[in-house]
Amino acid sequence: VHLAESGGGLVQPGGSLTLSCAASGFTFTRSALSWARQVPGKEREWVSGIYVDGTTRYADSVKGRFTISREAAKNAIYLQMDNLKPEDTAVYYCKAAIYWGQGTQVTVSS
């Protein structure tokens, strides 16, 4: 199983980014999928999840600004991030069942 995130980068406050996570050796539609983030020196923080039945959930800190989605045909999940804030700066990881990707850096700064 291999998960690969992409789409991170540097963005100004108020800007948007879309993160992608592509999987190989794994069928997305049979497991819960999620995004988490981590800042150096702090524990990894759950951000959002999408479940087998399609329901979605978000951490209070990102609710209304982030949107999680999945695309079964591409075995991919996405995190659309709008109205980004400096406190959103972190390495973002996707997770499928027990598997983690390698992470992608998101930096929100002017």
Beta strands, then each sheet from edge to edge (+ up, - down):
strand 1: 2-6
strand 2: 9-11
strand 3: 17-24
strand 4: 33-38
strand 5: 45-50
strand 6: 56-58
strand 7: 66-71
strand 8: 76-81
strand 9: 90-96
strand 10: 99-100
strand 11: 104-108
sheet 1: 1+ 3- 8+ 7-
sheet 2: 2+ 11+ 9- 4+ 5- 6+
sheet 3: 2+ 11+ 9- 10+
end
